[in-house]
Amino acid sequence: MSRTAEIKRDTKETRISLKLSLDGGESRIDTGVGFLDHMLDLLARHGRLGIELEATGDLETGAHHTTEDVGIVLGQAIDRALGDRAGIRRYGSAMVPMDEALAECAIDISGRPLTVFEGELPEVAIADFDTELTEEFFRAVANNSKLTLHVRILSGSNAHHMVEGAFKAFARALREAVSIDPEETGVPSTKGTLTS
């Protein structure tokens, strides 16, 4: 079974093309926002995802539109690649240290989008990426992939480390949640569906 998706999104603010494989593959990422590229690259690596992504956006106004729209497209691709959700583990969690920072993430591929983001991120820009965009990205992904997503940054003082820890925890939790459970013969839900 191929767990892949291809999404294109064109708006007045951004133009995005994404190919996603939940089971690995090449990763080539270019959003025009260097720090976001770095976070998506480590998401691919630690999530064992294949991500081919090209995005152009109105960066003269900042990285907000590009970051949010990349999250939307990635969420749509995860949703499509999961299909009917048969055979997946459904739940995933991870706690990741990044030097002095510590982050954790828990995911339920529930069909019910919800984001709980907790963390006292310094209000700074890392290159051209404002730290407040971290929550916007995760919210866009969760809403469009219908995930219940909890991300907590438990400690840290270096904004780069705190955001990177959150992305790595998300990657590890997602990798677990989308993985195939050899003991699961159907959709892991008493309702019989996880798509709505």
N, C-alpha and C positions, 0 to 999 in steps of 0.2 A: 504494500500500500504506500503510495507516494504522499508524504505529508509536506506538501509544498504549496506555495501561493505566490501570485504575482499581482501587485497592486500599483496602479498609477493614480496620482491625484494632481489636478491642475486647478489652481485658483488664481485670483489676482495677486495673491501674496507669495505663493510658493508653487513650485513644480517638482513633483517627487515621483521617482520610479523605484520600486522595491521588489526584489525576488527573495523569498524566504524559504529555507528548508529547516524543519524542526529536527532533522536527523544529521545535521552537519553539512559541511561543504566549504566552498570558498567564501571568503569575506573580502569585499571591496567596498569601502565606505567613503563617500565624499559629500558632506553637507555644506561645506563652506564655513563651518564653525569648528575650529580645530579641537576644542575640548569636547564637544559633542561627538566628533569622530572618534576620539580616544575612548569615550565611554561606550559607544556602540561597538567598537572593536573589542573591548574587553567583555562586553555583553555576549558577543558572538563566541569569543574564546571560552569563557567560563560557562556559558549556556549550551555549548556545543551546537551552535546554530550556524547555518549558512546564511549570510546576509550580503546581498549585492544591492547597494543603495546609492542613488544619485539624487541630490536635492539642490535646488537653487531657490533662493528666497530674497525677500526685501531686507537684506542685512543692514542696509543703511538706516533702518529703523530699530535695529537690534536683532537679537537672535530669537526673540519670543515666537514669532510666527513659524519659523523654520523648526524650532524645537518641538512646539506643540503639534505641528502637522506631521512631523516625522513620527511622533508618538501615536497619532491617529492612524497613520498608514501601517505602522508596525503592529498595532493592536488589531486592525482589520486583517492583516496577513496571518497573525496567530490564530484568529478566529476561523478564518477560511481553511488554513492548513490542518487544524484539528478535526475538521469534518464533524461527524456525529459524536465524537469523543469516546467511541468504543475502545476499550482496552487500556485507557490511560490510567495513571496512578491518581490523578486529579489533584491531590494535595502535595505541596512542597514547602520546605522551609530551610533557611540557612542563616547562620550567624558568621559574619566575616570581620576579622580584624584587619585594619589597614594602618599599620604603625600605631599611633596613639588613638586612632579612631576605631569605633566598634559600631557595626550596623547589623540589623537583622531584618529578614523578610519572611513573610508567610503568605502563601497563595492557595486559593481554592478556585479551581476552574469550575465555577458554580453556575454560570449563566446569568448571574446577578452582579452587575458592575457596582463596585464600591471601592473607594480608596481611603485608607486611613494612613496619613503621613504624619509622623512625629519626629521632631528634631530641631534643635536650635542651631541652624546653620548661620554662620557669619554672613551678613549682607554685603557681599563683595562680588566682584566679577573675576572669574578665572579665565584669563585671556578675554574673549568677548562673550563669555557665558555667565550670566547672572545666576547666583546660587538659587534664587527663588524659582528658576526654571526647572529645577530638579523635581519638585512636586508637580509642576504642570506636565512634565513629560510622563511621569508615572500615572497620573490621573488620565491622560489621553490614552495611554496604552490599556489601562484597566477598563475604561469605558468602552473601548472599541473591540476588546477581546472578551468582554463579559467576565472579567476576573473579579473575585473578591481579593483585594490586595492590601496587605498591611506592611508598611515600611517604617522602621524606627531607627534613627541614628542615636545610639545610646550615649556616646561620648566622643570627644575629639576637640581639637583646637585649630587644626589646619583644614580649611574649607575643601581643598583638593582631596585630601585623604577621606574626609567625611562623605563627600559625594561619591567618590570612587568606591568606598566601602558599601554604600547603598546600592550602586549599580552591580557590584559583584555579588552581593547577597541576593538581589533580584535575579540575576543570571543563574545562580546555583539553585534557587528555589524553583524557578521556571523549568530548568532542566529536569528536576525531579518530578514536577507536576505533570509535564507533558510526556514523560517517559512511559514506555509500554510496560504494563504489569502482566507478566506471563500467567498469573493466576486469575486475572480478570477477563471473563468471557464476554462481557457486554459493556454497557454504559454504567459507570460506578455511581449509580443513584437509584434510590427506591422509587423515584418518579419515572425512571426509564428514559429521561432526557436531561441534558445539561446545556441545551442550546437556547433556552428561553426561561 
